[in-house]
Amino acid sequence: MYCRNCGNVVNDQAVICVTCGVPTGKGNNFCPLCGEATDSMSQICMKCGFSLNSYGQQKSKLAAGLFGIFLGAFGVHRFYLGYIGIGLAQLLLTVLSCFIFSPIIWVWGLIEGILILAGSINKDAKGVALKD
């Protein structure tokens, strides 16, 4: 990951850039994925195609975890985090099996919800860290 303000490499777990002191995700001069300089009004990086306008919008770890625990059989937590394919798989397995598999899918969601709250799953589908 690269700092959006100065373009230097930043650790994925970092809260701020150690070079310029700006919080990660803030700034609009560089692409966070490839480090290429970008125009401040750009919507996408011209080098790698990464969407710049949605980067840094953190999702709530608490909301994702609770969605997993209570609505895990329907894949709501996966949809919330942007993992549409897995969310759709969980939803279809529950609904198309006439809820026969829903206890199994719910346990799957329960485990993922606990992992989210424990911090083992700490990023959304775009690679943006979940906020506490």
C-alpha positions as CSV (number, residue, x, y, z in Angstrom):
1,M,0.0,0.0,0.0
2,Y,1.2,3.5,-0.7
3,C,0.5,6.8,1.1
4,R,-2.1,8.9,-0.8
5,N,-0.4,12.1,0.3
6,C,3.3,11.5,-0.3
7,G,3.4,8.2,-2.4
8,N,5.8,6.3,-0.1
9,V,5.3,2.7,0.8
10,V,3.1,2.2,3.9
11,N,2.6,-0.9,6.0
12,D,-0.9,-2.4,5.5
13,Q,-1.5,-2.2,9.2
14,A,-0.3,1.3,9.6
15,V,-2.6,4.1,10.9
16,I,-0.4,6.9,9.7
17,C,2.4,7.4,7.1
18,V,5.7,7.5,9.0
19,T,7.1,9.7,6.2
20,C,4.6,12.5,6.1
21,G,2.4,11.9,9.2
22,V,-0.9,11.9,7.3
23,P,-3.5,9.2,8.3
24,T,-3.7,6.3,5.8
25,G,-6.3,6.8,3.2
26,K,-6.1,10.6,3.4
27,G,-4.7,12.8,0.6
28,N,-5.3,12.6,-3.1
29,N,-2.0,12.9,-4.8
30,F,-1.0,9.2,-5.3
31,C,-2.7,5.9,-6.0
32,P,-2.8,3.7,-2.8
33,L,-2.5,0.5,-4.9
34,C,0.4,1.2,-7.3
35,G,1.9,4.5,-5.9
36,E,1.5,6.4,-9.3
37,A,1.0,10.1,-9.0
38,T,-2.7,11.1,-9.7
39,D,-4.6,14.3,-10.4
40,S,-6.4,15.4,-7.3
41,M,-9.8,15.2,-9.1
42,S,-9.2,11.8,-10.7
43,Q,-11.8,9.1,-10.1
44,I,-9.5,6.2,-11.1
45,C,-5.8,5.6,-11.4
46,M,-4.7,5.7,-15.0
47,K,-1.9,3.2,-14.4
48,C,-3.7,0.4,-12.6
49,G,-7.4,1.3,-12.9
50,F,-8.0,1.4,-9.1
51,S,-11.1,3.4,-8.0
52,L,-9.8,6.4,-6.0
53,N,-13.0,7.9,-4.9
54,S,-14.1,4.9,-2.8
55,Y,-10.7,4.3,-1.2
56,G,-10.5,5.0,2.6
57,Q,-14.2,4.6,3.3
58,Q,-13.9,2.3,6.2
59,K,-16.6,-0.2,7.2
60,S,-17.4,-0.9,10.8
61,K,-15.9,-4.0,12.3
62,L,-18.7,-4.2,14.9
63,A,-21.4,-4.0,12.2
64,A,-19.8,-6.6,10.1
65,G,-19.3,-9.0,13.0
66,L,-22.9,-8.6,14.2
67,F,-24.2,-9.1,10.7
68,G,-22.2,-12.3,10.6
69,I,-23.4,-13.6,13.9
70,F,-27.1,-12.7,13.5
71,L,-27.6,-12.8,9.7
72,G,-24.8,-15.0,8.6
73,A,-27.0,-17.6,7.0
74,F,-28.0,-14.9,4.4
75,G,-24.4,-13.7,3.8
76,V,-25.3,-10.1,4.9
77,H,-21.8,-9.6,6.4
78,R,-20.1,-10.6,3.2
79,F,-22.3,-8.3,1.1
80,Y,-21.5,-5.5,3.6
81,L,-17.8,-6.1,3.2
82,G,-18.0,-6.2,-0.6
83,Y,-17.5,-10.0,-1.0
84,I,-20.5,-10.3,-3.3
85,G,-19.7,-13.8,-4.6
86,I,-19.4,-15.4,-1.2
87,G,-22.4,-13.5,0.1
88,L,-24.5,-14.7,-2.9
89,A,-23.3,-18.3,-2.3
90,Q,-24.4,-18.1,1.3
91,L,-27.7,-16.6,0.4
92,L,-28.5,-19.0,-2.4
93,L,-27.4,-22.1,-0.3
94,T,-29.9,-21.0,2.4
95,V,-32.8,-20.0,0.2
96,L,-32.5,-22.7,-2.6
97,S,-32.2,-25.5,0.0
98,C,-35.6,-24.3,1.5
99,F,-33.6,-23.4,4.6
100,I,-32.5,-27.0,5.1
101,F,-28.8,-25.9,5.1
102,S,-29.5,-22.7,7.0
103,P,-28.1,-24.0,10.3
104,I,-24.9,-25.0,8.6
105,I,-24.6,-21.7,6.8
106,W,-25.5,-19.9,10.0
107,V,-22.6,-21.6,11.8
108,W,-20.3,-20.5,8.9
109,G,-21.6,-16.9,9.4
110,L,-21.2,-17.2,13.2
111,I,-17.6,-18.2,12.9
112,E,-16.9,-15.5,10.4
113,G,-18.6,-12.9,12.6
114,I,-16.5,-14.0,15.6
115,L,-13.3,-13.8,13.4
116,I,-14.3,-10.3,12.3
117,L,-14.8,-9.1,15.9
118,A,-11.6,-10.8,17.0
119,G,-9.7,-9.0,14.2
120,S,-8.6,-12.1,12.2
121,I,-10.7,-10.7,9.3
122,N,-9.7,-7.1,9.3
123,K,-10.1,-5.8,5.7
124,D,-13.0,-5.4,3.3
125,A,-12.9,-6.6,-0.3
126,K,-11.1,-3.4,-1.5
127,G,-8.4,-4.0,1.1
128,V,-9.4,-1.1,3.3
129,A,-9.0,-1.8,7.0
130,L,-12.1,-2.1,9.1
131,K,-12.6,0.6,11.7
132,D,-13.2,-0.3,15.3
